[in-house]
Amino acid sequence: MADTSIRTRSKTRTARPPLYKVMLVNDDFTPREFVVRVLKAEFRMSEEQASRVMITAHTKGSCVVAVFTREIAEDKAKRATDMARGEGYPLLFTPSPRPEVSRCR
């Protein structure tokens, strides 16, 4: 007698880690040139990209700078904020869970 049972194949997929946005929060004290310098240094943006992100944060209050896994987003936000604190500026970068991406670039 022939075997007529149906065979099913299952593939195990590894879930992607959740992504986090790095947000730039505008303040009224940090010079624009310094914000651009931080964006270029920490997020490897061009002068033009950094200027666009800085202006967007300035006009809207905050802006998504980049999207990373949680650990990288937290590290980059902390390093960029620490860079500002080291110069005496209140500039703030903060990681935020990403429900949906709307980038500034």
N, C-alpha and C positions, 0 to 999 in steps of 0.2 A: 504494500500500500504506500502511496506517495504522500510525502509530508506537504500539506497545503496551508500550514499555519503562516501567519504574517509576521515577518520579522521587522522590528522597529530599531532604528539606530538613534542613539541619543548622543549629542555632542555637548560637552561641558564647555561653557564659555566663561571666561574670567570677566567679571564686571569691571568696568572702567572706574577709576577712583573719581569721587565727586570733584568738580572744579570750583575754584573760588576766584572771585574778581578782586583785583587790587584797586581800591578806590583812592583817588586823590581828592582831598577835602580842601576847599578854598579857604584862605584866611586873608585878612586885610593888612598883614604885616610883612609877609615874606616877599622879597622882590621877585618880580617875574623872571629876571635873568637867572636867579638862583634856582627857581623851580625847573626851568629848562635844563640847567646844568645837572640837577639831580635826575631828571628823566633820562637824559642822555647817558649818564654814568651808570645808573642802576638798571634801567630797562632797555639800554642799548638802542635808543631812538635816534633818528636823525634830527638835525636842528629843526627842520620843518614839522616833523611829527610831534616833537616835544612842544613846539610853540602852539600847535593846534590843540593838543591835549590841555596845555596850560590855559589857553583862552577859553576852552569849553568849560573847564572847572571854574574859571573866574566868572563866567557869565551865568552858569547854571548852578553853581554852588558845590558841585562834585562831579567826578567823571571817572569812568572805568579806564584804567591805564592798561591793564593786561589781565589775562586769565591763565591760571596755573592750577596744579594740584594744591591741596591745602598747605602742605609743608613748604612748598616753594613760595606760595603767595604770602604766607606768614613771614617767611625769612626776608623776602624782598621788601615787604611793607615795613618791617622792623628796621632793616638796613637803611632804607630811604629816609624814614622818620629820624633815625639816629644821626644820619648825615646832617639833617636840618638842625637837630638839637645841638649837635657839635658846633654849629655856626651861630647858635642862639636864636633860631627861628622856630615859630610854632607850627610849621608845615606838618600836615598829618597824612599818612598813607595808611589805609586800613584794609585788611582782608575781609571779604564778605562772601557767604555762600552764593552760588550762581544759579538762580532759578532760570534766568534767561540772559543771553548776552546782548548788550547793545554797546558796541565799542565806539570810542571817540575818534579813532584814527581814520 
